[in-house]
Amino acid sequence: MMNALNHPIFRWLFAAQILSLMGIGLLTAALSLAAYRLGGVAQAGMLLSAIFVLKMIAYVLLAPVAEAALVGVARRPALIGLNVLRLALVLPLAFIGQWGAVAALTFLFFAASAAYTPLFQAVIPQILTDKDTYTQALSLSRLASTGEVLLTPVLVGAALLVIPAPYLFTLSGMCFAASILCLTRAPLAAAQPKVPAPFWNRATRGIRIYLNTPRLQGLLAAHFGLSLAMAWVLINTVVYAGSRFGEVETSYPTLMAGFGLGSAAMAVIVPRLIRRIDERRVIIAGAFGFAALTPLILLNLPLVGLFALWAGFGAAASLTLTPGGLVLVRSAADENRAAVFAAQFSLSHAGWLLAYPLAGWLATTLDLSVAFVVLGAACGATALVALWLWPANDPEQHTHAHPELPADHPHLRAVAPTGPGHQHSHVFHVDELHPKWAARDLRLAQ
């Protein structure tokens, strides 16, 4: 992974990402404690669940709209401005005692994050153009996410020894301030070319490209399948640990540490796998692997066995989630890349918006372990759908024709047609000239 870290711009961006993740982790912990402080035992769960619903709504609805609004804006000022906005929204939360105001500011924070995160993700492949180096960057991103999950509880515990709980919001803001400083040290492209299209066309462009590209349909299905089973792990591990072992203070962190370690270990391995195996097989294998492991929950495993099982879940999740950026980059022209990253952000969170309540409902309707096996079966079935949607023979260059275009069209002058109907071949992306991934294109390419 040193090739990625040797890049001076990426080093600053990666530092900004780590600090941003720490800020979000501290914010989540602070919100949890605020919900307990303001709502008590009876209301805390409901208040916090409302916050997470607002988060998902912001992510699903606003990411494509925000991307369309930022077309033509210089990338570094946009990222810095959005982080400044997040900082300004987090700091007042330390002094607010009304839950409605907390919820409003938090929703605005997640709206800013819906704009910031896809834009940040789309910048990385612009500076790391080599596939192997970009794959290393994706693995580092997965390691950073896993590290945040593992280290934030430790950081929160240490901070609460010296500061009151509301000042976790201030500590979160300090992370965003440091992230802003890192972004100021990362020179990025001055601006994107403006797209002379109506706003609604720009806002839906990424979704249209995404849903008309077979490999992205398969990626979405694999991610959705994973979310169905992984939601149980994220929501119900604490309940399962308490029901199995009683001492939730030790068993729950042990299981989640296993999940994090498995995820981190696989993230390190993924770059080597991608050199030997295509992204399709790696991503779908992760979803199948997660599904295949879920029936083991029915065994009466000791804590050490469950630690290993949770590590397997983390490794399978990392297999599916880490290489996604490679597929997005391959599936969009440079000018549409940010829109496709925003579409991925929106559509994947729509899957989680369904998966979280489904996992919670099944866990209360069925036996806890049986609910997990049912969700694992749904994950496996959805992985089969991904296998069907994503062609095994998936070349980058497709032969196709444009009989509707005049011979002097700029696109035809650039590609030098060689057959009837201006038939030609080039790296194929869904865009304004190629709005559909037609079956004819696939047959001709093969």
Secondary structure as UniProt FT lines:
FT   HELIX           2..5
FT   HELIX           8..69
FT   TURN            70..72
FT   HELIX           75..90
FT   HELIX           91..95
FT   HELIX           99..127
FT   HELIX           131..160
FT   TURN            161..162
FT   HELIX           165..167
FT   HELIX           168..184
FT   HELIX           199..211
FT   HELIX           214..245
FT   HELIX           248..276
FT   HELIX           279..293
FT   HELIX           294..298
FT   HELIX           303..321
FT   TURN            322..323
FT   HELIX           324..330
FT   HELIX           334..336
FT   HELIX           337..365
FT   HELIX           368..389
FT   STRAND          397..400
FT   TURN            403..404
FT   TURN            407..408
FT   HELIX           410..415
FT   TURN            420..422
FT   STRAND          423..427
FT   HELIX           439..445
//
